[in-house]
Amino acid sequence: MPLSPADLAATVELSRETFAAAGITAEDRVVVALNSDGDLAGGLLTEALTGLAGATASVGPRGRMRLLAALEAVGATTLVITPTGAADLLARLHMEFLVDPLDLGLRTLVLVGEITDQRTCRHLAAEFGARVIGVYVDPVFGAALAWRDATDERNPLVPVRDGLLALAELSEDAVLAAAPGKSAELVLTPGWHSTLGGATIRTGEVVDLDGSSGIPAPTHTVGDHVLIRGRWLSLPRLRAVLSKIDGIARWTLEIRRDGTLDIATLKVAFARPSLLKNPMWHGRVRQALAAVTPVTIQVEVLPEVSETSAPPVIDDRRGHHLGSDRHGR
């Protein structure tokens, strides 16, 4: 969401407070390996860290060799990265670069932007010999609002200010006080924003409540956006651009995490035999995907013609996305 200069300054200051509460100090030298645009704005977080850490560099999410060079050049003690990005870096350190992760001298890994599991967090902590914390960055404004020790699933999110986060029913516009054994949607109550201070905004992120105090980390997503590699993909926009391509009978978006990174594949069934091996039509599909998301989505054309059309299907093999219909949950 676009921010006015005053709201941007408030967002940066709020994020700075969160990083400070998480233990980042002037003794830290930080490298940020995130996108500098869109819904996971590394540029905004870098600006927040610049007024807090002793040194800060933003290198973007791509290029593990470049990231390794930046970590060594900066003498980084802290790395801000997505969980799958950290896991992929670790794998490449072992298999390609032949570098011992402990030799990097990282003291803190700050994980943002994705749903992950405690096994991965504990593994990263052991391999890097570092403290692993999760920082919750909201998908609407890009502000860092809360943090937690990510190595123990019992640790709740700790908002840096009161009243920033709340929980809501999935199927009703009602804020929950507590509901053990239920799932609830994380909602924003952005009192720091100049015009939306009184609003309650759904995030599309779902938590599982177990009766303990505090707000747990999100474990699922719900609604018209799906989270892939830390970026939110709008399903209505995807449906809209694909509906304009003549000859598509049905399609399935498959998302999986077989290794360290999310892999998204669009499986397309065409209605006419002439389109099965038509490179121009396949190119139109790829261009449509590039128009709605910076995330790479592979295109797989199904070998058989589909004579009947069918609604789109979202097949999340990770088990993260609960569906588009909140009322059906």
C-alpha positions as CSV (number, residue, x, y, z in Angstrom):
1,M,0.0,0.0,0.0
2,P,1.4,3.5,-0.9
3,L,2.5,5.5,2.1
4,S,2.6,9.3,2.6
5,P,6.0,10.7,3.7
6,A,4.7,10.9,7.3
7,D,3.3,7.4,7.3
8,L,6.5,6.1,5.7
9,A,8.6,7.7,8.4
10,A,6.3,6.1,11.0
11,T,6.6,2.7,9.4
12,V,10.4,3.0,9.4
13,E,10.4,4.0,13.1
14,L,8.1,1.3,14.1
15,S,10.2,-1.3,12.3
16,R,13.3,0.1,14.0
17,E,11.7,-0.3,17.4
18,T,10.9,-3.9,16.5
19,F,14.5,-4.7,15.5
20,A,15.8,-3.1,18.6
21,A,13.4,-5.1,20.8
22,A,14.7,-8.2,18.9
23,G,18.2,-7.4,20.0
24,I,19.8,-5.6,17.1
25,T,22.3,-3.0,18.4
26,A,25.0,-0.7,17.1
27,E,27.5,-3.6,17.5
28,D,25.7,-5.5,14.7
29,R,26.7,-5.4,11.0
30,V,23.6,-6.3,9.0
31,V,23.1,-7.7,5.5
32,V,19.5,-7.6,4.1
33,A,18.8,-10.2,1.4
34,L,15.3,-9.3,0.5
35,N,13.4,-7.7,-2.4
36,S,13.5,-3.9,-2.5
37,D,10.0,-3.6,-3.9
38,G,6.5,-5.1,-3.4
39,D,5.1,-6.7,-0.3
40,L,8.3,-7.7,1.4
41,A,10.2,-4.5,1.1
42,G,13.9,-5.0,1.9
43,G,14.5,-1.3,1.3
44,L,12.2,-0.2,4.0
45,L,13.6,-2.7,6.5
46,T,17.2,-1.7,5.5
47,E,16.3,2.0,6.2
48,A,15.0,1.0,9.6
49,L,18.2,-1.0,10.4
50,T,20.5,1.8,9.2
51,G,19.6,4.0,12.1
52,L,20.2,1.1,14.5
53,A,23.0,-1.2,13.4
54,G,26.6,-0.3,13.1
55,A,26.6,-1.1,9.3
56,T,23.8,-2.1,7.0
57,A,23.9,-3.4,3.4
58,S,21.0,-4.5,1.1
59,V,22.0,-7.0,-1.6
60,G,18.6,-8.3,-2.8
61,P,17.4,-11.9,-2.8
62,R,19.1,-13.4,-5.8
63,G,22.6,-14.7,-6.2
64,R,24.0,-16.8,-3.4
65,M,27.6,-16.2,-4.4
66,R,27.0,-12.5,-4.4
67,L,25.4,-12.8,-0.9
68,L,28.4,-14.8,0.4
69,A,30.7,-12.1,-1.0
70,A,28.6,-9.4,0.7
71,L,28.6,-11.2,4.1
72,E,32.4,-11.5,4.0
73,A,33.0,-7.9,2.8
74,V,30.7,-6.4,5.4
75,G,31.9,-8.7,8.1
76,A,28.2,-9.4,8.8
77,T,27.0,-10.5,12.2
78,T,23.3,-10.5,11.3
79,L,21.5,-11.7,8.1
80,V,17.9,-10.7,7.3
81,I,16.5,-13.3,4.9
82,T,13.5,-15.5,4.2
83,P,13.6,-19.0,5.8
84,T,13.8,-20.7,2.5
85,G,16.5,-18.3,1.4
86,A,18.5,-19.1,4.5
87,A,18.1,-22.9,3.9
88,D,19.1,-22.5,0.2
89,L,22.2,-20.5,1.3
90,L,23.1,-23.2,3.8
91,A,22.8,-25.9,1.1
92,R,25.0,-24.0,-1.3
93,L,27.6,-23.3,1.3
94,H,28.0,-27.0,1.8
95,M,27.6,-28.3,-1.7
96,E,28.9,-25.6,-4.0
97,F,31.0,-23.1,-2.1
98,L,32.6,-25.6,0.3
99,V,32.4,-23.0,3.1
100,D,31.7,-23.9,6.8
101,P,28.7,-21.8,7.9
102,L,30.3,-21.3,11.2
103,D,33.2,-19.5,9.5
104,L,30.9,-16.7,8.5
105,G,30.7,-15.5,12.0
106,L,26.9,-14.8,12.0
107,R,25.5,-14.2,15.4
108,T,21.9,-13.7,14.4
109,L,19.6,-14.8,11.6
110,V,16.5,-12.7,11.2
111,L,13.8,-14.7,9.3
112,V,10.9,-12.8,7.6
113,G,8.2,-13.2,5.1
114,E,7.4,-17.0,4.9
115,I,5.8,-19.8,6.8
116,T,8.3,-22.2,8.1
117,D,8.7,-25.0,10.6
118,Q,10.6,-25.3,13.9
119,R,12.8,-28.1,12.6
120,T,14.2,-25.8,9.9
121,C,14.8,-23.0,12.4
122,R,16.6,-25.2,14.8
123,H,18.7,-26.7,12.0
124,L,19.7,-23.2,10.8
125,A,20.6,-22.2,14.4
126,A,22.8,-25.3,14.8
127,E,24.5,-25.0,11.4
128,F,25.3,-21.3,11.6
129,G,25.8,-21.3,15.4
130,A,23.5,-18.3,15.5
131,R,20.4,-17.0,17.3
132,V,17.4,-17.4,15.0
133,I,14.6,-14.9,15.5
134,G,11.4,-14.5,13.4
135,V,10.3,-10.9,12.7
136,Y,6.7,-10.5,11.5
137,V,6.5,-8.0,8.6
138,D,2.9,-7.2,7.8
139,P,1.8,-7.8,4.1
140,V,-0.1,-4.5,3.8
141,F,2.4,-1.7,4.8
142,G,5.6,-3.7,5.1
143,A,6.2,-2.7,8.7
144,A,8.1,-5.0,11.1
145,L,5.6,-5.2,13.9
146,A,6.6,-8.1,16.2
147,W,9.3,-10.7,16.8
148,R,9.9,-14.1,18.4
149,D,12.5,-16.7,19.2
150,A,11.9,-18.9,16.2
151,T,13.5,-22.0,17.5
152,D,10.6,-22.9,19.9
153,E,7.1,-23.1,18.5
154,R,5.7,-22.2,21.9
155,N,7.2,-18.7,21.7
156,P,4.5,-16.2,20.7
157,L,4.9,-13.1,18.6
158,V,5.9,-10.1,20.7
159,P,4.4,-6.9,19.2
160,V,6.7,-3.9,19.8
161,R,3.6,-1.7,20.8
162,D,0.3,-2.6,22.2
163,G,-2.7,-2.8,19.8
164,L,-0.8,-3.5,16.6
165,L,-2.1,-7.1,16.0
166,A,-5.3,-8.9,16.8
167,L,-7.1,-12.1,15.8
168,A,-10.4,-12.4,13.9
169,E,-12.8,-15.2,13.0
170,L,-12.2,-16.6,9.6
171,S,-15.8,-16.5,8.6
172,E,-17.0,-13.5,10.6
173,D,-15.9,-9.9,11.0
174,A,-15.4,-10.2,14.7
175,V,-12.2,-9.8,16.7
176,L,-11.4,-12.7,19.0
177,A,-10.2,-12.4,22.6
178,A,-9.2,-16.0,22.8
179,A,-10.4,-19.2,21.2
180,P,-8.3,-22.3,22.2
181,G,-8.4,-25.1,19.6
182,K,-9.5,-22.8,16.8
183,S,-7.9,-21.2,13.8
184,A,-8.0,-17.4,13.5
185,E,-6.8,-14.8,11.1
186,L,-4.2,-12.3,12.0
187,V,-5.5,-8.8,11.6
188,L,-3.8,-5.4,11.7
189,T,-4.9,-2.5,13.9
190,P,-2.6,0.2,12.5
191,G,-3.0,3.0,15.1
192,W,0.2,4.5,13.9
193,H,-1.2,5.2,10.4
194,S,-2.5,8.8,9.8
195,T,-5.8,7.7,8.0
196,L,-6.2,4.0,8.8
197,G,-5.6,4.3,12.5
198,G,-9.1,3.1,13.4
199,A,-9.3,0.3,10.8
200,T,-9.0,-3.5,11.3
201,I,-7.3,-5.0,8.3
202,R,-7.2,-8.7,7.4
203,T,-3.8,-10.1,6.5
204,G,-4.7,-13.5,5.0
205,E,-2.4,-15.2,7.5
206,V,-3.9,-17.8,9.8
207,V,-2.7,-19.0,13.3
208,D,-3.6,-22.1,15.3
209,L,-4.6,-21.2,18.8
210,D,-3.7,-23.7,21.6
211,G,-4.9,-21.8,24.7
212,S,-1.6,-20.3,25.6
213,S,-1.3,-16.5,25.9
214,G,0.0,-14.4,23.1
215,I,-0.3,-14.6,19.3
216,P,1.5,-17.5,17.7
217,A,3.3,-17.3,14.4
218,P,1.2,-17.8,11.3
219,T,1.0,-21.4,10.0
220,H,-1.4,-21.0,7.0
221,T,-2.8,-18.5,4.6
222,V,-6.4,-18.0,3.5
223,G,-8.2,-15.8,1.0
224,D,-7.5,-14.5,-2.5
225,H,-3.8,-14.3,-2.1
226,V,-1.3,-17.1,-1.8
227,L,2.3,-16.7,-0.4
228,I,5.1,-18.0,-2.7
229,R,8.8,-17.3,-1.9
230,G,7.8,-14.5,0.5
231,R,5.7,-12.7,-2.1
232,W,1.9,-12.5,-2.3
233,L,0.3,-13.7,-5.5
234,S,-3.2,-12.2,-6.3
235,L,-5.4,-15.1,-7.4
236,P,-8.1,-12.8,-8.9
237,R,-5.4,-11.0,-11.0
238,L,-4.0,-14.4,-12.1
239,R,-7.5,-15.6,-13.1
240,A,-8.2,-12.4,-14.9
241,V,-5.1,-12.4,-17.1
242,L,-5.4,-16.1,-18.0
243,S,-9.1,-15.7,-18.9
244,K,-8.0,-13.4,-21.7
245,I,-6.0,-16.1,-23.4
246,D,-8.2,-17.9,-25.9
247,G,-8.1,-21.7,-25.8
248,I,-7.3,-22.4,-22.1
249,A,-9.9,-24.9,-20.9
250,R,-8.6,-25.2,-17.3
251,W,-5.5,-24.7,-15.2
252,T,-4.0,-25.7,-11.9
253,L,-1.4,-23.7,-9.9
254,E,0.7,-26.2,-8.1
255,I,3.0,-25.0,-5.3
256,R,5.5,-27.3,-3.5
257,R,8.6,-27.1,-1.4
258,D,10.5,-30.3,-2.2
259,G,13.9,-28.9,-1.4
260,T,14.9,-25.5,0.1
261,L,12.8,-23.2,-2.1
262,D,9.1,-22.9,-3.1
263,I,8.5,-24.1,-6.7
264,A,5.3,-22.9,-8.5
265,T,4.1,-24.6,-11.7
266,L,1.1,-23.6,-13.8
267,K,-0.4,-26.7,-15.4
268,V,-2.5,-25.7,-18.4
269,A,-4.9,-27.8,-20.4
270,F,-5.8,-26.3,-23.9
271,A,-9.1,-26.8,-25.6
272,R,-7.7,-27.3,-29.2
273,P,-5.0,-29.7,-30.5
274,S,-3.3,-26.9,-32.5
275,L,-2.3,-25.1,-29.2
276,L,-0.6,-28.1,-27.6
277,K,2.8,-27.4,-29.3
278,N,2.2,-23.7,-30.3
279,P,5.2,-21.8,-28.9
280,M,3.4,-18.4,-29.4
281,W,0.5,-19.5,-27.2
282,H,2.8,-20.9,-24.5
283,G,4.7,-17.6,-24.6
284,R,1.5,-15.7,-24.0
285,V,0.9,-17.7,-20.9
286,R,4.4,-17.0,-19.6
287,Q,4.0,-13.3,-20.3
288,A,0.7,-13.2,-18.5
289,L,2.4,-14.7,-15.4
290,A,5.2,-12.2,-15.6
291,A,2.7,-9.4,-15.6
292,V,1.1,-10.4,-12.3
293,T,4.1,-11.5,-10.2
294,P,7.9,-11.3,-10.0
295,V,7.9,-14.9,-8.8
296,T,9.1,-17.4,-11.4
297,I,6.2,-19.7,-12.2
298,Q,7.0,-22.6,-14.5
299,V,4.5,-23.5,-17.3
300,E,3.6,-27.1,-18.0
301,V,1.2,-27.8,-20.9
302,L,-0.8,-31.0,-20.3
303,P,-0.4,-33.4,-23.2
304,E,-4.1,-34.0,-23.8
305,V,-6.8,-31.7,-25.1
306,S,-9.6,-30.8,-22.6
307,E,-13.0,-30.7,-24.3
308,T,-14.7,-29.2,-21.2
309,S,-13.7,-26.2,-19.2
310,A,-13.3,-26.3,-15.4
311,P,-12.7,-23.7,-12.6
312,P,-9.1,-23.0,-11.7
313,V,-7.5,-25.1,-9.0
314,I,-4.9,-24.1,-6.4
315,D,-2.9,-27.2,-5.4
316,D,-0.7,-26.2,-2.4
317,R,1.4,-29.3,-1.7
318,R,3.1,-27.4,1.2
319,G,-0.2,-27.5,3.0
320,H,-0.1,-23.7,3.7
321,H,-3.1,-22.3,1.8
322,L,-6.4,-23.2,3.2
323,G,-8.4,-21.9,0.3
324,S,-10.0,-18.7,-1.1
325,D,-13.3,-19.0,0.7
326,R,-13.0,-18.0,4.3
327,H,-16.6,-19.0,5.0
328,G,-15.9,-22.5,3.7
329,R,-13.3,-23.2,6.4
